[in-house]
């Protein structure tokens, strides 16, 4: 298995759990935030789902951009947006080679300097960090049948 395929498979396992987690959340909680300055549930989900493609595209370009975030009004629309961002991220993975991952990057962010694979690690860590937050959100709004973390 190639290094890129390994990263993709491992990321997919976590993304599929995120999708299962969202299935446990009912309408009426999109704007839930556990404290005043926290992201809303909807914003946190859209942030993590949209950021992966942005970070992963840095393997090709070294450039970071602001993703286009859809307006969602229901959990069904939020789930659909996550599926679309998941498909986009998976498609980007399919264009990345192991040789590209081994190249030095031109990161402007000091903690992301090194090989281009650092970007993939950052994307993966970002997904896990926010997925953990979403597990807490889900429990706080009453979800009880949560999936295993992976």
MDTraj code that builds the backbone (N, CA, C; nanometers):
import mdtraj as md
import numpy as np

residues = "UNK UNK UNK UNK UNK UNK UNK UNK UNK UNK UNK UNK UNK UNK UNK UNK UNK UNK UNK UNK UNK UNK UNK UNK UNK UNK UNK UNK UNK UNK UNK UNK UNK UNK UNK UNK UNK UNK UNK UNK UNK UNK UNK UNK UNK UNK UNK UNK UNK UNK UNK UNK UNK UNK UNK UNK UNK UNK UNK UNK UNK UNK UNK UNK UNK UNK UNK UNK UNK UNK UNK UNK UNK UNK UNK UNK UNK UNK UNK UNK UNK UNK UNK UNK UNK UNK UNK UNK UNK UNK UNK UNK UNK UNK UNK UNK UNK UNK UNK UNK UNK UNK UNK UNK UNK UNK UNK UNK UNK UNK UNK UNK UNK UNK UNK UNK UNK UNK UNK UNK UNK UNK UNK UNK UNK UNK UNK UNK UNK UNK UNK UNK UNK UNK UNK UNK UNK UNK UNK UNK UNK UNK UNK UNK UNK UNK UNK UNK UNK UNK".split()
xyz = np.array([
    [0.0851, -0.1176, 0.0000],
    [0.0000, 0.0000, 0.0000],
    [0.0895, 0.1237, 0.0000],
    [0.0566, 0.2184, -0.0837],
    [0.1350, 0.3414, -0.0897],
    [0.1126, 0.4241, 0.0364],
    [0.2042, 0.5137, 0.0617],
    [0.1937, 0.6025, 0.1764],
    [0.0677, 0.6887, 0.1653],
    [0.0418, 0.7397, 0.0470],
    [-0.0778, 0.8220, 0.0253],
    [-0.2042, 0.7413, 0.0503],
    [-0.2087, 0.6198, 0.0007],
    [-0.3260, 0.5343, 0.0220],
    [-0.3455, 0.5047, 0.1701],
    [-0.2363, 0.4850, 0.2414],
    [-0.2464, 0.4612, 0.3858],
    [-0.3077, 0.5822, 0.4566],
    [-0.2596, 0.7025, 0.4242],
    [-0.3154, 0.8240, 0.4837],
    [-0.4638, 0.8368, 0.4519],
    [-0.4981, 0.8116, 0.3269],
    [-0.6379, 0.8253, 0.2857],
    [-0.7255, 0.7270, 0.3625],
    [-0.6824, 0.6037, 0.3713],
    [-0.7621, 0.5014, 0.4401],
    [-0.7797, 0.5371, 0.5875],
    [-0.6733, 0.5811, 0.6514],
    [-0.6804, 0.6165, 0.7924],
    [-0.7718, 0.7371, 0.8135],
    [-0.7603, 0.8377, 0.7270],
    [-0.8482, 0.9555, 0.7355],
    [-0.9936, 0.9156, 0.7140],
    [-1.0186, 0.8303, 0.6147],
    [-1.1556, 0.7858, 0.5856],
    [-1.2201, 0.7191, 0.7076],
    [-1.1429, 0.6402, 0.7808],
    [-1.1974, 0.5764, 0.9006],
    [-1.2496, 0.6809, 0.9981],
    [-1.1734, 0.7862, 1.0164],
    [-1.2166, 0.8925, 1.1076],
    [-1.3329, 0.9722, 1.0496],
    [-1.3295, 0.9997, 0.9213],
    [-1.4384, 1.0773, 0.8606],
    [-1.5692, 0.9994, 0.8668],
    [-1.5635, 0.8698, 0.8441],
    [-1.6855, 0.7904, 0.8510],
    [-1.7451, 0.7900, 0.9918],
    [-1.6602, 0.7967, 1.0932],
    [-1.7107, 0.8075, 1.2303],
    [-1.7757, 0.9439, 1.2507],
    [-1.7171, 1.0481, 1.1957],
    [-1.7793, 1.1808, 1.2045],
    [-1.9180, 1.1780, 1.1417],
    [-1.9299, 1.1159, 1.0272],
    [-2.0598, 1.1056, 0.9589],
    [-2.1579, 1.0275, 1.0460],
    [-2.1124, 0.9179, 1.1082],
    [-2.1987, 0.8409, 1.1984],
    [-2.2385, 0.9234, 1.3205],
    [-2.1470, 1.0017, 1.3712],
    [-2.1765, 1.0884, 1.4849],
    [-2.2863, 1.1880, 1.4497],
    [-2.2783, 1.2459, 1.3316],
    [-2.3798, 1.3429, 1.2887],
    [-2.5172, 1.2783, 1.2763],
    [-2.5208, 1.1499, 1.2480],
    [-2.6492, 1.0793, 1.2399],
    [-2.7193, 1.0733, 1.3756],
    [-2.6444, 1.0949, 1.4832],
    [-2.7015, 1.0899, 1.6182],
    [-2.7573, 1.2250, 1.6634],
    [-2.7384, 1.3273, 1.5812],
    [-2.7788, 1.4625, 1.6212],
    [-2.9018, 1.5037, 1.5428],
    [-3.0027, 1.5464, 1.6147],
    [-3.1305, 1.5836, 1.5536],
    [-3.1336, 1.7319, 1.5206],
    [-3.2274, 1.7690, 1.4338],
    [-3.2483, 1.9107, 1.4037],
    [-3.2734, 1.9863, 1.5330],
    [-3.2478, 2.1130, 1.5287],
    [-3.2678, 2.1968, 1.6462],
    [-3.1384, 2.2246, 1.7209],
    [-3.0297, 2.1602, 1.6794],
    [-2.9029, 2.1770, 1.7503],
    [-2.7945, 2.2433, 1.6645],
    [-2.8282, 2.2881, 1.5452],
    [-2.7265, 2.3469, 1.4571],
    [-2.6535, 2.4632, 1.5226],
    [-2.7250, 2.5432, 1.5987],
    [-2.6653, 2.6630, 1.6578],
    [-2.6201, 2.6414, 1.8021],
    [-2.6173, 2.5159, 1.8461],
    [-2.5726, 2.4864, 1.9822],
    [-2.4261, 2.5245, 1.9962],
    [-2.3949, 2.5894, 2.1072],
    [-2.2566, 2.6153, 2.1434],
    [-2.2450, 2.6010, 2.2948],
    [-2.1453, 2.5254, 2.3404],
    [-2.1349, 2.4951, 2.4825],
    [-2.0969, 2.6152, 2.5695],
    [-2.0415, 2.7162, 2.5122],
    [-2.0139, 2.8409, 2.5835],
    [-2.0240, 2.9542, 2.4827],
    [-2.0296, 3.0743, 2.5319],
    [-2.0621, 3.1912, 2.4501],
    [-1.9716, 3.2108, 2.3286],
    [-1.8431, 3.1929, 2.3436],
    [-1.7509, 3.2194, 2.2328],
    [-1.7140, 3.0949, 2.1524],
    [-1.7754, 2.9832, 2.1814],
    [-1.7469, 2.8598, 2.1079],
    [-1.8092, 2.8652, 1.9689],
    [-1.7531, 2.7875, 1.8778],
    [-1.8179, 2.7702, 1.7475],
    [-1.9501, 2.6986, 1.7705],
    [-2.0470, 2.7296, 1.6868],
    [-2.1704, 2.6516, 1.6919],
    [-2.1411, 2.5127, 1.6379],
    [-2.2277, 2.4192, 1.6679],
    [-2.2127, 2.2841, 1.6167],
    [-2.2010, 2.2872, 1.4642],
    [-2.2898, 2.3598, 1.4000],
    [-2.2886, 2.3691, 1.2535],
    [-2.1558, 2.4255, 1.2040],
    [-2.1092, 2.5350, 1.2649],
    [-1.9849, 2.5975, 1.2199],
    [-1.8647, 2.5081, 1.2427],
    [-1.8637, 2.4356, 1.3540],
    [-1.7528, 2.3454, 1.3826],
    [-1.7485, 2.2310, 1.2813],
    [-1.8637, 2.1744, 1.2506],
    [-1.8692, 2.0660, 1.1520],
    [-1.8241, 2.1162, 1.0154],
    [-1.8750, 2.2302, 0.9733],
    [-1.8366, 2.2839, 0.8426],
    [-1.6891, 2.3227, 0.8391],
    [-1.6383, 2.3701, 0.9504],
    [-1.4961, 2.4049, 0.9573],
    [-1.4088, 2.2821, 0.9347],
    [-1.4353, 2.1764, 1.0092],
    [-1.3495, 2.0586, 0.9956],
    [-1.3670, 1.9941, 0.8582],
    [-1.4893, 1.9867, 0.8104],
    [-1.5130, 1.9204, 0.6813],
    [-1.4522, 1.9985, 0.5648],
    [-1.4611, 2.1298, 0.5700],
    [-1.4095, 2.2113, 0.4587],
    [-1.2590, 2.2293, 0.4640],
    [-1.2021, 2.2290, 0.5822],
    [-1.0583, 2.2553, 0.5969],
    [-0.9712, 2.1434, 0.5412],
    [-1.0210, 2.0213, 0.5431],
    [-0.9377, 1.9103, 0.4980],
    [-0.8933, 1.9253, 0.3537],
    [-0.9843, 1.9626, 0.2667],
    [-0.9472, 1.9804, 0.1260],
    [-0.8464, 2.0940, 0.1113],
    [-0.8657, 2.1996, 0.1873],
    [-0.7744, 2.3141, 0.1818],
    [-0.6340, 2.2715, 0.2219],
    [-0.6233, 2.2040, 0.3354],
    [-0.4915, 2.1626, 0.3833],
    [-0.4300, 2.0605, 0.2881],
    [-0.5080, 1.9666, 0.2413],
    [-0.4556, 1.8624, 0.1529],
    [-0.4090, 1.9205, 0.0196],
    [-0.4767, 2.0210, -0.0304],
    [-0.4330, 2.0829, -0.1561],
    [-0.2977, 2.1523, -0.1415],
    [-0.2568, 2.1795, -0.0178],
    [-0.1256, 2.2389, 0.0036],
    [-0.0135, 2.1448, -0.0395],
    [-0.0406, 2.0147, -0.0431],
    [0.0595, 1.9201, -0.0923],
    [0.0951, 1.9547, -0.2365],
    [-0.0023, 2.0013, -0.3125],
    [0.0202, 2.0369, -0.4533],
    [0.0708, 2.1800, -0.4704],
    [0.0247, 2.2718, -0.3845],
    [0.0471, 2.4139, -0.4123],
    [0.1227, 2.4918, -0.3054],
    [0.1294, 2.4424, -0.1848],
    [0.1825, 2.5144, -0.0686],
    [0.0949, 2.6318, -0.0272],
    [-0.0104, 2.6589, -0.1000],
    [-0.0961, 2.7740, -0.0716],
    [-0.2210, 2.7324, 0.0045],
    [-0.2616, 2.8192, 0.0972],
    [-0.3850, 2.7968, 0.1725],
    [-0.4864, 2.9018, 0.1263],
    [-0.6093, 2.8597, 0.1107],
    [-0.7161, 2.9510, 0.0700],
    [-0.8343, 2.9331, 0.1642],
    [-0.9290, 3.0237, 0.1557],
    [-1.0505, 3.0120, 0.2363],
    [-1.1551, 2.9366, 0.1551],
    [-1.2043, 2.8265, 0.2091],
    [-1.3025, 2.7463, 0.1338],
    [-1.4386, 2.8161, 0.1294],
    [-1.5144, 2.7798, 0.0295],
    [-1.6518, 2.8273, 0.0199],
    [-1.7379, 2.7393, 0.1107],
    [-1.8053, 2.8028, 0.2052],
    [-1.8849, 2.7312, 0.3033],
    [-2.0330, 2.7480, 0.2685],
    [-2.1041, 2.6384, 0.2523],
    [-2.2465, 2.6496, 0.2191],
    [-2.3309, 2.6912, 0.3395],
    [-2.4425, 2.7534, 0.3123],
    [-2.5411, 2.7820, 0.4162],
    [-2.6237, 2.6553, 0.4363],
    [-2.6385, 2.6146, 0.5598],
    [-2.7206, 2.4969, 0.5884],
    [-2.8247, 2.5349, 0.6926],
    [-2.9431, 2.4770, 0.6767],
    [-3.0551, 2.5097, 0.7646],
    [-3.1085, 2.3889, 0.8403],
    [-3.0513, 2.2723, 0.8151],
    [-3.0995, 2.1501, 0.8805],
    [-2.9838, 2.0515, 0.8939],
    [-3.0032, 1.9522, 0.9781],
    [-2.9018, 1.8480, 0.9922],
    [-2.8850, 1.7714, 0.8619],
    [-2.9929, 1.7507, 0.7875],
    [-2.9797, 1.6826, 0.6583],
    [-2.8896, 1.7618, 0.5634],
    [-2.9074, 1.8917, 0.5604],
    [-2.8229, 1.9756, 0.4749],
    [-2.6783, 1.9748, 0.5240],
    [-2.6588, 1.9736, 0.6554],
    [-2.5237, 1.9674, 0.7107],
    [-2.4575, 1.8343, 0.6751],
    [-2.5316, 1.7260, 0.6892],
    [-2.4777, 1.5938, 0.6530],
    [-2.4413, 1.5894, 0.5039],
    [-2.5243, 1.6473, 0.4202],
    [-2.4963, 1.6499, 0.2766],
    [-2.3701, 1.7306, 0.2479],
    [-2.3547, 1.8438, 0.3139],
    [-2.2338, 1.9248, 0.2951],
    [-2.1095, 1.8461, 0.3358],
    [-2.1184, 1.7728, 0.4457],
    [-2.0043, 1.6915, 0.4895],
    [-1.9736, 1.5833, 0.3857],
    [-2.0758, 1.5203, 0.3318],
    [-2.0524, 1.4187, 0.2268],
    [-1.9835, 1.4810, 0.1056],
    [-2.0247, 1.5998, 0.0666],
    [-1.9640, 1.6662, -0.0488],
    [-1.8182, 1.7033, -0.0212],
    [-1.7908, 1.7573, 0.0978],
    [-1.6519, 1.7885, 0.1325],
    [-1.5687, 1.6608, 0.1428],
    [-1.6279, 1.5534, 0.1902],
    [-1.5579, 1.4256, 0.1987],
    [-1.5203, 1.3768, 0.0592],
    [-1.6140, 1.3836, -0.0333],
    [-1.5854, 1.3413, -0.1710],
    [-1.4750, 1.4269, -0.2325],
    [-1.4792, 1.5573, -0.2067],
    [-1.3766, 1.6475, -0.2606],
    [-1.2392, 1.6131, -0.2037],
    [-1.2333, 1.5888, -0.0734],
    [-1.1059, 1.5550, -0.0101],
    [-1.0540, 1.4215, -0.0621],
    [-1.1405, 1.3235, -0.0752],
    [-1.0990, 1.1930, -0.1275],
    [-1.0447, 1.2066, -0.2692],
    [-1.1076, 1.2901, -0.3505],
    [-1.0607, 1.3104, -0.4877],
    [-0.9217, 1.3744, -0.4896],
    [-0.8959, 1.4654, -0.3974],
    [-0.7626, 1.5261, -0.3904],
    [-0.6603, 1.4219, -0.3497],
    [-0.6936, 1.3386, -0.2515],
    [-0.6031, 1.2299, -0.2125],
    [-0.5636, 1.1471, -0.3343],
    [-0.6574, 1.1206, -0.4233],
    [-0.6310, 1.0362, -0.5393],
    [-0.5333, 1.0978, -0.6381],
    [-0.5061, 1.2269, -0.6253],
    [-0.4116, 1.2933, -0.7160],
    [-0.2719, 1.3056, -0.6578],
    [-0.2548, 1.2717, -0.5313],
    [-0.1269, 1.2906, -0.4629],
    [-0.0426, 1.1643, -0.4734],
    [0.0829, 1.1835, -0.5042],
    [0.1764, 1.0706, -0.5148],
    [0.2662, 1.0646, -0.3916],
    [0.3232, 0.9491, -0.3680],
    [0.4185, 0.9349, -0.2583],
    [0.5404, 1.0245, -0.2807],
    [0.5772, 1.0426, -0.4060],
    [0.6912, 1.1296, -0.4378],
    [0.6625, 1.2738, -0.3960],
    [0.5396, 1.3181, -0.4160],
    [0.5039, 1.4534, -0.3738],
    [0.5096, 1.4667, -0.2217],
    [0.4643, 1.3651, -0.1513],
    [0.4677, 1.3700, -0.0047],
    [0.6104, 1.3816, 0.0480],
    [0.7069, 1.3268, -0.0260],
    [0.8462, 1.3263, 0.0179],
    [0.9197, 1.4566, -0.0169],
    [0.8594, 1.5435, -0.0963],
    [0.9234, 1.6698, -0.1352],
    [0.9201, 1.7693, -0.0200],
    [1.0213, 1.8568, -0.0166],
    [1.0211, 1.9654, 0.0811],
    [0.9095, 2.0624, 0.0474],
    [0.8456, 2.1142, 0.1510],
    [0.7405, 2.2127, 0.1277],
    [0.7946, 2.3541, 0.1423],
    [0.7126, 2.4488, 0.1091],
    [0.7466, 2.5911, 0.1196],
    [0.6533, 2.6589, 0.2196],
    [0.6212, 2.5889, 0.3263],
    [0.5234, 2.6373, 0.4231],
    [0.5650, 2.7706, 0.4832],
    [0.4673, 2.8587, 0.4921],
    [0.4884, 2.9871, 0.5579],
    [0.4593, 2.9761, 0.7077],
    [0.3948, 2.8678, 0.7477],
    [0.3630, 2.8430, 0.8877],
    [0.4793, 2.7626, 0.9477],
    [0.5496, 2.8180, 1.0463],
    [0.6696, 2.7502, 1.0982],
    [0.6467, 2.6061, 1.1421],
    [0.5340, 2.5762, 1.2038],
    [0.5104, 2.4402, 1.2526],
    [0.4766, 2.3419, 1.1412],
    [0.4609, 2.3905, 1.0196],
    [0.4278, 2.3008, 0.9081],
    [0.5435, 2.2869, 0.8095],
    [0.6602, 2.3372, 0.8442],
    [0.7745, 2.3261, 0.7543],
    [0.8309, 2.1855, 0.7573],
    [0.8842, 2.1428, 0.6433],
    [0.9406, 2.0093, 0.6306],
    [0.8978, 1.9472, 0.4995],
    [0.8690, 1.8201, 0.5035],
    [0.8205, 1.7498, 0.3839],
    [0.6731, 1.7828, 0.3623],
    [0.6245, 1.7634, 0.2429],
    [0.4832, 1.7908, 0.2139],
    [0.3898, 1.6980, 0.2924],
    [0.4403, 1.5851, 0.3356],
    [0.3603, 1.4945, 0.4171],
    [0.3174, 1.5609, 0.5484],
    [0.3912, 1.6617, 0.5919],
    [0.3539, 1.7362, 0.7127],
    [0.2137, 1.7938, 0.6975],
    [0.1788, 1.8365, 0.5766],
    [0.0446, 1.8901, 0.5524],
    [-0.0616, 1.7824, 0.5775],
    [-0.0342, 1.6622, 0.5309],
    [-0.1307, 1.5534, 0.5489],
    [-0.1445, 1.5209, 0.6972],
    [-0.0340, 1.5184, 0.7675],
    [-0.0393, 1.4946, 0.9123],
    [-0.1195, 1.6040, 0.9817],
    [-0.1000, 1.7287, 0.9405],
    [-0.1749, 1.8401, 0.9999],
    [-0.3242, 1.8269, 0.9713],
    [-0.3589, 1.7874, 0.8497],
    [-0.5002, 1.7683, 0.8150],
    [-0.5616, 1.6588, 0.9012],
    [-0.4896, 1.5499, 0.9168],
    [-0.5351, 1.4364, 0.9961],
    [-0.5537, 1.4784, 1.1424],
    [-0.4538, 1.5464, 1.1982],
    [-0.4612, 1.5911, 1.3374],
    [-0.5762, 1.6890, 1.3571],
    [-0.5964, 1.7761, 1.2620],
    [-0.7042, 1.8749, 1.2679],
    [-0.8398, 1.8046, 1.2729],
    [-0.8575, 1.7036, 1.1898],
    [-0.9817, 1.6256, 1.1878],
    [-1.0050, 1.5600, 1.3248],
    [-0.9014, 1.4987, 1.3803],
    [-0.9161, 1.4300, 1.5082],
    [-0.9472, 1.5276, 1.6212],
    [-0.8789, 1.6380, 1.6226],
    [-0.9003, 1.7389, 1.7268],
    [-1.0459, 1.7843, 1.7298],
    [-1.0966, 1.8226, 1.6137],
    [-1.2333, 1.8740, 1.6091],
    [-1.3374, 1.7641, 1.6243],
    [-1.3061, 1.6440, 1.5780],
    [-1.3998, 1.5340, 1.5985],
    [-1.4164, 1.5077, 1.7474],
    [-1.3091, 1.5174, 1.8233],
    [-1.3180, 1.5028, 1.9678],
    [-1.4086, 1.6080, 2.0289],
    [-1.3968, 1.7306, 1.9823],
    [-1.4854, 1.8363, 2.0306],
    [-1.6308, 1.8033, 1.9977],
    [-1.6536, 1.7525, 1.8787],
    [-1.7907, 1.7218, 1.8380],
    [-1.8508, 1.6073, 1.9189],
    [-1.7682, 1.5136, 1.9639],
    [-1.8186, 1.4102, 2.0536],
    [-1.8703, 1.4739, 2.1830],
    [-1.7972, 1.5716, 2.2341],
    [-1.8414, 1.6410, 2.3564],
    [-1.9704, 1.7177, 2.3290],
    [-1.9767, 1.7908, 2.2183],
    [-2.0997, 1.8621, 2.1822],
    [-2.2175, 1.7647, 2.1791],
    [-2.1971, 1.6517, 2.1124],
    [-2.3060, 1.5547, 2.0973],
    [-2.3542, 1.5052, 2.2338],
    [-2.2625, 1.4755, 2.3220],
    [-2.3028, 1.4293, 2.4555],
    [-2.3773, 1.5390, 2.5309],
    [-2.3320, 1.6631, 2.5172],
    [-2.3952, 1.7736, 2.5890],
    [-2.5374, 1.8024, 2.5403],
    [-2.5671, 1.7665, 2.4149],
    [-2.7038, 1.7879, 2.3655],
    [-2.7896, 1.6619, 2.3796],
    [-2.7345, 1.5594, 2.4444],
    [-2.8151, 1.4443, 2.4774],
    [-2.7966, 1.3202, 2.3932],
    [-2.7047, 1.3195, 2.2984],
    [-2.6809, 1.1989, 2.2183],
    [-2.6206, 1.0912, 2.3093],
    [-2.6737, 0.9711, 2.2989],
    [-2.6276, 0.8636, 2.3870],
    [-2.5696, 0.7437, 2.3127],
    [-2.6056, 0.7247, 2.1879],
    [-2.5616, 0.6080, 2.1115],
    [-2.4490, 0.6494, 2.0163],
    [-2.3356, 0.6885, 2.0745],
    [-2.2254, 0.7414, 1.9940],
    [-2.1405, 0.6306, 1.9359],
    [-2.0867, 0.6511, 1.8162],
    [-1.9983, 0.5506, 1.7568],
    [-1.8646, 0.5482, 1.8288],
    [-1.7910, 0.4404, 1.8101],
    [-1.6553, 0.4320, 1.8625],
    [-1.5716, 0.5369, 1.7892],
    [-1.4639, 0.5848, 1.8500],
    [-1.3892, 0.6955, 1.7921],
    [-1.3227, 0.6634, 1.6595],
    [-1.3065, 0.5342, 1.6286],
    [-1.2436, 0.4971, 1.5010],
    [-1.3000, 0.3662, 1.4528],
])
top = md.Topology()
chain = top.add_chain()
for i, resn in enumerate(residues, 1):
    res = top.add_residue(resn, chain, resSeq=i)
    for name in ("N", "CA", "C"):
        top.add_atom(name, md.element.get_by_symbol(name[0]), res)
traj = md.Trajectory(xyz[None], top)
